[in-house]
């Protein structure tokens, strides 16, 4: 059987969040890179569900009020988890299992509670499945992620050839396919969106 890799974009934890053409481009770049190899790829985007309010694909995420972190309790607003419900996430994990490996992204560094919650749920049900965490939080707050996220490996920096040795370290010996056409950002993993993301620069404006 082929190795099956599950890509996960966790929830947003914040006081406010709106989908302004947001997609986890780093995670989709991982999907593009992994498409060079003979394996299966699937995706769970916890922020992929939203209510369109404009003609161009923008919209509002579902929000569930959660406990405000101690350091933010002086802010007189309701803290929330944005995206699909916990139950829906658990259902999607069940639907997409069995899988052998999880790649999880982390976008804003202060959204790390979403990473922690996703890891907690996966580890409770799929204890032996390795989780590799990458993204902005994993790169900029590497020490914090190492100490608190609960993942099995922290990947720093942009997607590159360094991913292949990481897979080998977990005992996954994958072979490269003899194909030149690698799908751009694997955008077809989520065909519900009325827009396609385009990377024009890296970093905050």
Buried (B, 14 or more C-beta within 10 A) or exposed (E): EEBBBBBBBBBBBBEEBEBEBBBBBBBBBBBBBBBBBEBBBBBBBBBBBBEEEEEEBBBEBBBEEBEBEEEEEEEEEEBBBBBBBBEBBBEBBEEBEEBBBBBBBBBBBEBBBBBBBBBEBBBEEBEEBBBBBBBBBBBEBBEEBEEBBBBBBBBEEEBEEEBBEBBEEEEBEBEEEEEEEBEEBBBEBBEEBEEEBEEEEEEEE
